[in-house]
Amino acid sequence: MVRRVRPWLDDVRGHLTASRNIAAFTHGTTLRALRMVLEGHSPEEMYDLRAANGDVVLFRFDPSGNCQLANIQAI
């Protein structure tokens, strides 16, 4: 899944450096892959990264497109 997420994330980072907001709606496996890439988790840690259905995960990026914060909010 990480191989599928990386190209999409590279495209999204181009929009982030242009100061745009991006909304992505996804399921658990893709979300775990995104968190693995953005937060630098190992493949072993990835299986413990879970968000409940309906949770909102907010990623904040610096002007260079690097992830600075991931915040999970239950709805």
N, C-alpha and C positions, 0 to 999 in steps of 0.2 A: 504494500500500500504506500510506503514511503516513496518508492520510485514514481508512483502516479501523482503524489502530492507535490513533489519538488518542482516540476515544470509549471504547475499552476501557481505555486507560491512565487516563483521567479517572476511570472507575469504580474501578479498582484503587487509585488514590491515596487515595480515601476509606477504603479498608480499611487502607492503610499508616498513615494518621494515627491509626487506632484500634489501632496497634501489632500488626498481624497479619502473619504471614508469607504470602507468595503464591508458588505454584509455577506456572510456565507452561511448557508443552512446545510447541515450535514448530519450523518449518523455517527455512532460511537467509534467505529474502526477508523474512519477518516479523521475524526477529531483527535483520536490518540496519535495518529501519524503526524498530524499538524503540530500537536504539542511536542512530539518527539523531536521534530525538526526545529521548531521555534525555540524550545526551551532546552535543547541539548540533552535529552534523556537517552539512555542506552536502550537497545532493543529489549533487554530483560526488564527494565523499568517500565517500558511502554504498556505492558499487560496490566500493571497496577494503576494506570491512569484512567480513571473512569469519571464520567459526568452522568448524572441522572438524566432521564428523558425530560426534555423541556428546560434544562439548565442553559444559561447564557454564559458563554465564555468570551470575555472581552480581552483582546490582545491590544496592547499599546506599542507603538513603534517610534523610534527616534527618527530624525530627518534622513538618516542614511538607510532606513528600512530595516534596522535591527530591532528585534523584539525586546522590549524593556519590561513588560509586565503581562502576566496572564492572570485574570481574575474570574473566578467561577461564581456565578450568582444563581441561587435557586429561585425558581419562579413559583 
